[in-house]
Amino acid sequence: MSATKSVNGYQINQAKDGQWWVDSVGGENIAGPFPTQELAIEVASVLQDQPTAFTRKRKNPQS
């Protein structure tokens, strides 16, 4: 197994079966499997995190 690489804030990891995955820093699988490390790196280099959805504050009705 190869050492984990970091690309664009994502981790490139090789699974036990030899396939490559793009994971979040928290270990969640984001994309994959890929047959080569180069393909996983290419995908990770173009991924962008989406900002969290805006939540509206509810006003409490005054009685």
N, CA, C and O atoms as a GROMACS GRO file, in nm:
protein
  252
    1MET      N    1   0.083  -0.119   0.000
    1MET     CA    2   0.000   0.000   0.000
    1MET      C    3   0.087   0.124   0.000
    1MET      O    4   0.198   0.126   0.054
    2SER      N    5   0.035   0.226  -0.061
    2SER     CA    6   0.108   0.351  -0.075
    2SER      C    7   0.068   0.448   0.036
    2SER      O    8  -0.038   0.433   0.098
    3ALA      N    9   0.153   0.546   0.061
    3ALA     CA   10   0.122   0.648   0.160
    3ALA      C   11   0.008   0.735   0.110
    3ALA      O   12  -0.006   0.758  -0.010
    4THR      N   13  -0.073   0.784   0.203
    4THR     CA   14  -0.184   0.871   0.169
    4THR      C   15  -0.132   1.004   0.116
    4THR      O   16  -0.039   1.061   0.172
    5LYS      N   17  -0.194   1.052   0.008
    5LYS     CA   18  -0.159   1.183  -0.048
    5LYS      C   19  -0.276   1.277  -0.026
    5LYS      O   20  -0.391   1.234  -0.022
    6SER      N   21  -0.246   1.404  -0.012
    6SER     CA   22  -0.349   1.507   0.003
    6SER      C   23  -0.350   1.592  -0.123
    6SER      O   24  -0.247   1.646  -0.164
    7VAL      N   25  -0.469   1.604  -0.184
    7VAL     CA   26  -0.485   1.684  -0.306
    7VAL      C   27  -0.610   1.769  -0.290
    7VAL      O   28  -0.719   1.715  -0.273
    8ASN      N   29  -0.596   1.900  -0.296
    8ASN     CA   30  -0.709   1.992  -0.294
    8ASN      C   31  -0.796   1.972  -0.169
    8ASN      O   32  -0.917   1.991  -0.175
    9GLY      N   33  -0.735   1.934  -0.059
    9GLY     CA   34  -0.808   1.914   0.066
    9GLY      C   35  -0.871   1.776   0.079
    9GLY      O   36  -0.942   1.751   0.176
   10TYR      N   37  -0.846   1.687  -0.014
   10TYR     CA   38  -0.898   1.550  -0.011
   10TYR      C   39  -0.782   1.453   0.004
   10TYR      O   40  -0.670   1.482  -0.036
   11GLN      N   41  -0.811   1.336   0.060
   11GLN     CA   42  -0.711   1.233   0.078
   11GLN      C   43  -0.723   1.129  -0.032
   11GLN      O   44  -0.834   1.086  -0.066
   12ILE      N   45  -0.611   1.088  -0.089
   12ILE     CA   46  -0.607   0.984  -0.190
   12ILE      C   47  -0.556   0.858  -0.120
   12ILE      O   48  -0.442   0.854  -0.074
   13ASN      N   49  -0.642   0.754  -0.114
   13ASN     CA   50  -0.607   0.632  -0.041
   13ASN      C   51  -0.623   0.510  -0.131
   13ASN      O   52  -0.709   0.506  -0.218
   14GLN      N   53  -0.538   0.412  -0.107
   14GLN     CA   54  -0.549   0.286  -0.178
   14GLN      C   55  -0.615   0.183  -0.087
   14GLN      O   56  -0.571   0.162   0.026
   15ALA      N   57  -0.721   0.120  -0.138
   15ALA     CA   58  -0.790   0.016  -0.062
   15ALA      C   59  -0.712  -0.115  -0.069
   15ALA      O   60  -0.616  -0.128  -0.146
   16LYS      N   61  -0.753  -0.211   0.011
   16LYS     CA   62  -0.684  -0.340   0.015
   16LYS      C   63  -0.690  -0.413  -0.119
   16LYS      O   64  -0.601  -0.492  -0.150
   17ASP      N   65  -0.795  -0.387  -0.197
   17ASP     CA   66  -0.809  -0.454  -0.327
   17ASP      C   67  -0.728  -0.387  -0.438
   17ASP      O   68  -0.733  -0.429  -0.554
   18GLY      N   69  -0.654  -0.281  -0.404
   18GLY     CA   70  -0.569  -0.213  -0.501
   18GLY      C   71  -0.635  -0.095  -0.569
   18GLY      O   72  -0.569  -0.021  -0.643
   19GLN      N   73  -0.765  -0.075  -0.546
   19GLN     CA   74  -0.837   0.038  -0.605
   19GLN      C   75  -0.805   0.165  -0.526
   19GLN      O   76  -0.766   0.159  -0.410
   20TRP      N   77  -0.822   0.279  -0.591
   20TRP     CA   78  -0.792   0.409  -0.531
   20TRP      C   79  -0.920   0.485  -0.504
   20TRP      O   80  -1.014   0.480  -0.584
   21TRP      N   81  -0.925   0.556  -0.392
   21TRP     CA   82  -1.043   0.632  -0.351
   21TRP      C   83  -1.003   0.776  -0.317
   21TRP      O   84  -0.892   0.802  -0.272
   22VAL      N   85  -1.098   0.868  -0.339
   22VAL     CA   86  -1.086   1.006  -0.293
   22VAL      C   87  -1.172   1.015  -0.167
   22VAL      O   88  -1.293   0.991  -0.173
   23ASP      N   89  -1.111   1.048  -0.055
   23ASP     CA   90  -1.180   1.055   0.073
   23ASP      C   91  -1.173   1.195   0.130
   23ASP      O   92  -1.082   1.272   0.099
   24SER      N   93  -1.271   1.228   0.216
   24SER     CA   94  -1.265   1.353   0.290
   24SER      C   95  -1.162   1.337   0.401
   24SER      O   96  -1.115   1.226   0.428
   25VAL      N   97  -1.127   1.447   0.464
   25VAL     CA   98  -1.030   1.441   0.574
   25VAL      C   99  -1.086   1.354   0.687
   25VAL      O  100  -1.011   1.292   0.762
   26GLY      N  101  -1.220   1.351   0.699
   26GLY     CA  102  -1.284   1.270   0.802
   26GLY      C  103  -1.294   1.123   0.768
   26GLY      O  104  -1.343   1.044   0.848
   27GLY      N  105  -1.248   1.083   0.649
   27GLY     CA  106  -1.248   0.943   0.610
   27GLY      C  107  -1.367   0.898   0.528
   27GLY      O  108  -1.378   0.779   0.495
   28GLU      N  109  -1.456   0.988   0.493
   28GLU     CA  110  -1.574   0.953   0.413
   28GLU      C  111  -1.534   0.938   0.266
   28GLU      O  112  -1.465   1.023   0.211
   29ASN      N  113  -1.579   0.830   0.202
   29ASN     CA  114  -1.553   0.811   0.060
   29ASN      C  115  -1.628   0.916  -0.020
   29ASN      O  116  -1.750   0.928  -0.008
   30ILE      N  117  -1.556   0.991  -0.102
   30ILE     CA  118  -1.616   1.095  -0.184
   30ILE      C  119  -1.633   1.046  -0.327
   30ILE      O  120  -1.738   1.066  -0.387
   31ALA      N  121  -1.531   0.982  -0.383
   31ALA     CA  122  -1.536   0.934  -0.521
   31ALA      C  123  -1.447   0.811  -0.535
   31ALA      O  124  -1.348   0.794  -0.464
   32GLY      N  125  -1.486   0.726  -0.628
   32GLY     CA  126  -1.406   0.608  -0.654
   32GLY      C  127  -1.493   0.486  -0.661
   32GLY      O  128  -1.615   0.496  -0.645
   33PRO      N  129  -1.437   0.374  -0.685
   33PRO     CA  130  -1.294   0.346  -0.694
   33PRO      C  131  -1.237   0.380  -0.832
   33PRO      O  132  -1.309   0.384  -0.932
   34PHE      N  133  -1.108   0.402  -0.833
   34PHE     CA  134  -1.034   0.431  -0.955
   34PHE      C  135  -0.924   0.326  -0.971
   34PHE      O  136  -0.867   0.282  -0.871
   35PRO      N  137  -0.893   0.287  -1.094
   35PRO     CA  138  -0.790   0.185  -1.115
   35PRO      C  139  -0.648   0.235  -1.089
   35PRO      O  140  -0.559   0.156  -1.061
   36THR      N  141  -0.627   0.366  -1.099
   36THR     CA  142  -0.492   0.420  -1.078
   36THR      C  143  -0.496   0.540  -0.984
   36THR      O  144  -0.597   0.608  -0.971
   37GLN      N  145  -0.384   0.563  -0.920
   37GLN     CA  146  -0.371   0.678  -0.832
   37GLN      C  147  -0.381   0.808  -0.912
   37GLN      O  148  -0.436   0.907  -0.863
   38GLU      N  149  -0.329   0.809  -1.032
   38GLU     CA  150  -0.331   0.928  -1.115
   38GLU      C  151  -0.475   0.973  -1.145
   38GLU      O  152  -0.504   1.093  -1.144
   39LEU      N  153  -0.564   0.877  -1.171
   39LEU     CA  154  -0.705   0.913  -1.196
   39LEU      C  155  -0.770   0.970  -1.071
   39LEU      O  156  -0.845   1.068  -1.079
   40ALA      N  157  -0.742   0.913  -0.955
   40ALA     CA  158  -0.797   0.965  -0.831
   40ALA      C  159  -0.746   1.106  -0.804
   40ALA      O  160  -0.823   1.192  -0.759
   41ILE      N  161  -0.620   1.131  -0.831
   41ILE     CA  162  -0.562   1.265  -0.812
   41ILE      C  163  -0.627   1.364  -0.907
   41ILE      O  164  -0.657   1.477  -0.868
   42GLU      N  165  -0.649   1.323  -1.032
   42GLU     CA  166  -0.711   1.412  -1.130
   42GLU      C  167  -0.852   1.451  -1.086
   42GLU      O  168  -0.891   1.567  -1.100
   43VAL      N  169  -0.929   1.356  -1.035
   43VAL     CA  170  -1.064   1.386  -0.988
   43VAL      C  171  -1.060   1.477  -0.866
   43VAL      O  172  -1.134   1.575  -0.860
   44ALA      N  173  -0.975   1.446  -0.770
   44ALA     CA  174  -0.965   1.528  -0.648
   44ALA      C  175  -0.923   1.670  -0.680
   44ALA      O  176  -0.962   1.764  -0.609
   45SER      N  177  -0.844   1.689  -0.784
   45SER     CA  178  -0.796   1.823  -0.816
   45SER      C  179  -0.906   1.915  -0.867
   45SER      O  180  -0.890   2.038  -0.864
   46VAL      N  181  -1.017   1.859  -0.914
   46VAL     CA  182  -1.126   1.944  -0.965
   46VAL      C  183  -1.248   1.946  -0.874
   46VAL      O  184  -1.344   2.018  -0.902
   47LEU      N  185  -1.247   1.869  -0.766
   47LEU     CA  186  -1.360   1.870  -0.673
   47LEU      C  187  -1.366   2.002  -0.597
   47LEU      O  188  -1.263   2.061  -0.566
   48GLN      N  189  -1.488   2.047  -0.569
   48GLN     CA  190  -1.509   2.167  -0.489
   48GLN      C  191  -1.617   2.138  -0.386
   48GLN      O  192  -1.722   2.082  -0.419
   49ASP      N  193  -1.592   2.177  -0.263
   49ASP     CA  194  -1.693   2.163  -0.160
   49ASP      C  195  -1.802   2.266  -0.182
   49ASP      O  196  -1.775   2.380  -0.219
   50GLN      N  197  -1.924   2.224  -0.160
   50GLN     CA  198  -2.037   2.315  -0.170
   50GLN      C  199  -2.061   2.377  -0.033
   50GLN      O  200  -2.054   2.308   0.069
   51PRO      N  201  -2.090   2.507  -0.029
   51PRO     CA  202  -2.118   2.568   0.101
   51PRO      C  203  -2.247   2.510   0.158
   51PRO      O  204  -2.335   2.466   0.084
   52THR      N  205  -2.258   2.512   0.289
   52THR     CA  206  -2.379   2.462   0.352
   52THR      C  207  -2.496   2.551   0.316
   52THR      O  208  -2.480   2.670   0.292
   53ALA      N  209  -2.613   2.492   0.313
   53ALA     CA  210  -2.734   2.566   0.276
   53ALA      C  211  -2.765   2.673   0.380
   53ALA      O  212  -2.744   2.654   0.500
   54PHE      N  213  -2.814   2.784   0.332
   54PHE     CA  214  -2.852   2.894   0.419
   54PHE      C  215  -2.976   2.854   0.498
   54PHE      O  216  -3.071   2.802   0.441
   55THR      N  217  -2.975   2.878   0.627
   55THR     CA  218  -3.093   2.851   0.709
   55THR      C  219  -3.150   2.981   0.759
   55THR      O  220  -3.078   3.070   0.804
   56ARG      N  221  -3.280   2.991   0.751
   56ARG     CA  222  -3.346   3.113   0.799
   56ARG      C  223  -3.376   3.100   0.948
   56ARG      O  224  -3.410   2.993   0.998
   57LYS      N  225  -3.362   3.209   1.014
   57LYS     CA  226  -3.399   3.212   1.156
   57LYS      C  227  -3.549   3.238   1.164
   57LYS      O  228  -3.603   3.327   1.096
   58ARG      N  229  -3.613   3.161   1.246
   58ARG     CA  230  -3.756   3.181   1.265
   58ARG      C  231  -3.776   3.285   1.372
   58ARG      O  232  -3.709   3.285   1.475
   59LYS      N  233  -3.868   3.372   1.346
   59LYS     CA  234  -3.902   3.472   1.446
   59LYS      C  235  -4.003   3.412   1.541
   59LYS      O  236  -4.099   3.348   1.498
   60ASN      N  237  -3.981   3.433   1.668
   60ASN     CA  238  -4.076   3.385   1.768
   60ASN      C  239  -4.191   3.485   1.778
   60ASN      O  240  -4.168   3.603   1.806
   61PRO      N  241  -4.314   3.440   1.756
   61PRO     CA  242  -4.427   3.533   1.766
   61PRO      C  243  -4.445   3.580   1.910
   61PRO      O  244  -4.445   3.500   2.004
   62GLN      N  245  -4.458   3.707   1.925
   62GLN     CA  246  -4.480   3.766   2.057
   62GLN      C  247  -4.628   3.762   2.089
   62GLN      O  248  -4.710   3.804   2.007
   63SER      N  249  -4.664   3.713   2.206
   63SER     CA  250  -4.806   3.705   2.244
   63SER      C  251  -4.848   3.826   2.321
   63SER      O  252  -4.963   3.836   2.362
   0.00000   0.00000   0.00000
